[in-house]
């Protein structure tokens, strides 16, 4: 089958693997035949590193009502939050204005693009939490809309 050359403690050995059956190998070492019992093959460990990442958690729980208001929510105060970090360019409403779902409340620059931030709830603007030129982070409250 296969031929090998070994050097053990300065002595050279020519080894030929003749056969392997049921955990017993027949080998010929320098012309002499031996029956060798094979115990267990050592498995080589992979040298490729395995990436271990911590389990990611959402930054805000999905049940948190303060994250965003929903168009179907009719009662109480709704908070309109910044969808991503940016700068407020223009505020299109003032406190006391009535708004409908889809009305543009303000324009925000984010990632070098102007984004129209629209009302997700119909009602009256109860407070505006930002001013023109303000920098906001994702999740910051921009406008509150009440009944």
C-alpha positions as CSV (number, residue, x, y, z in Angstrom):
1,X,0.0,0.0,0.0
2,X,2.1,2.9,1.3
3,X,5.8,3.1,2.1
4,X,7.3,5.3,4.8
5,X,10.8,6.1,6.1
6,X,11.2,6.7,9.8
7,X,14.2,7.7,11.9
8,X,13.7,6.8,15.6
9,X,16.6,7.6,18.0
10,X,19.1,7.7,15.1
11,X,18.0,4.4,13.6
12,X,16.4,4.3,10.1
13,X,13.4,2.1,9.4
14,X,11.7,1.4,6.1
15,X,8.1,0.7,6.8
16,X,5.5,-0.6,4.3
17,X,1.8,-0.5,5.2
18,X,0.4,-3.7,3.7
19,X,-3.2,-3.8,4.9
20,X,-5.7,-2.4,7.5
21,X,-8.6,-4.6,8.7
22,X,-10.9,-4.1,11.7
23,X,-8.4,-1.9,13.7
24,X,-5.4,-4.2,12.9
25,X,-2.7,-3.1,10.5
26,X,-0.2,-5.4,8.9
27,X,3.1,-3.6,8.5
28,X,6.5,-4.6,7.2
29,X,9.5,-3.0,9.1
30,X,12.9,-3.6,7.5
31,X,11.8,-6.9,6.0
32,X,9.9,-8.2,9.1
33,X,6.1,-8.4,9.2
34,X,4.1,-7.2,12.2
35,X,0.5,-7.1,13.2
36,X,-0.2,-3.7,14.8
37,X,-3.4,-2.8,16.7
38,X,-4.7,0.6,15.8
39,X,-6.3,2.3,18.8
40,X,-7.7,5.7,17.8
41,X,-6.6,8.2,15.2
42,X,-5.8,11.7,16.6
43,X,-7.9,14.3,14.8
44,X,-6.1,17.4,13.8
45,X,-7.6,20.6,15.0
46,X,-8.4,23.2,12.4
47,X,-6.0,26.1,12.4
48,X,-8.7,28.3,11.0
49,X,-10.1,30.6,13.8
50,X,-13.8,30.5,14.5
51,X,-15.5,33.8,14.9
52,X,-17.6,34.0,18.0
53,X,-20.0,37.0,18.1
54,X,-22.2,38.0,21.0
55,X,-25.9,37.6,20.4
56,X,-27.3,41.0,19.2
57,X,-30.2,42.5,21.0
58,X,-32.5,45.2,19.6
59,X,-31.7,48.6,20.9
60,X,-35.3,49.2,21.8
61,X,-37.8,46.5,22.7
62,X,-40.4,46.0,20.0
63,X,-43.2,46.4,22.6
64,X,-41.9,49.9,23.6
65,X,-44.7,52.3,22.5
66,X,-42.4,55.2,22.7
67,X,-40.3,54.0,19.8
68,X,-42.7,55.2,17.1
69,X,-46.3,56.0,17.0
70,X,-48.6,54.0,14.7
71,X,-51.1,55.5,12.3
72,X,-53.8,53.3,13.8
73,X,-53.2,54.7,17.3
74,X,-55.9,57.3,17.8
75,X,-55.8,58.2,21.4
76,X,-53.2,59.9,23.6
77,X,-50.0,61.6,22.6
78,X,-47.9,60.2,19.8
79,X,-44.2,60.8,19.6
80,X,-42.5,61.2,16.2
81,X,-38.9,60.0,16.5
82,X,-35.9,60.5,14.3
83,X,-35.5,57.4,12.0
84,X,-31.7,57.9,11.8
85,X,-29.1,60.5,12.9
86,X,-29.2,63.8,11.0
87,X,-29.7,67.5,11.1
88,X,-33.0,69.4,11.1
89,X,-33.2,71.6,8.0
90,X,-36.7,73.0,8.1
91,X,-39.7,72.7,10.4
92,X,-43.0,72.9,8.4
93,X,-45.5,73.0,11.3
94,X,-45.9,74.9,14.6
95,X,-47.5,74.1,17.9
96,X,-51.3,74.0,17.6
97,X,-51.4,73.0,13.9
98,X,-53.7,70.2,12.9
99,X,-52.0,67.5,10.9
100,X,-53.2,64.4,9.0
101,X,-51.4,61.1,8.5
102,X,-48.8,61.6,5.8
103,X,-48.4,65.4,6.2
104,X,-44.8,66.6,6.1
105,X,-43.8,67.9,9.5
106,X,-40.2,68.7,9.0
107,X,-37.2,68.1,6.7
108,X,-34.1,66.4,8.0
109,X,-30.8,65.9,6.3
110,X,-29.4,62.4,7.0
111,X,-26.6,60.6,5.1
112,X,-26.3,63.6,2.7
113,X,-30.0,63.3,1.7
114,X,-33.0,65.4,2.6
115,X,-35.7,63.3,4.2
116,X,-39.4,64.4,4.6
117,X,-40.5,63.4,8.1
118,X,-44.2,62.8,7.9
119,X,-47.0,62.5,10.5
120,X,-47.8,58.9,11.4
121,X,-50.9,60.0,13.4
122,X,-53.6,62.6,12.8
123,X,-54.1,65.2,15.5
124,X,-52.7,68.5,16.8
125,X,-49.1,69.3,17.2
126,X,-48.7,69.6,21.0
127,X,-44.9,70.3,21.1
128,X,-41.9,70.5,18.8
129,X,-38.8,69.2,20.5
130,X,-36.2,70.4,17.9
131,X,-35.2,73.6,16.1
132,X,-33.7,74.3,12.7
133,X,-30.0,73.3,12.6
134,X,-30.3,70.9,15.5
135,X,-28.4,67.6,15.3
136,X,-30.4,64.6,16.3
137,X,-29.6,61.0,17.0
138,X,-31.8,58.0,16.0
139,X,-34.7,57.7,18.3
140,X,-34.7,61.3,19.5
141,X,-38.2,62.7,19.9
142,X,-38.8,65.4,17.2
143,X,-42.5,66.2,17.5
144,X,-45.4,65.2,19.8
145,X,-48.9,64.9,18.3
146,X,-52.0,64.8,20.5
147,X,-55.7,64.6,20.0
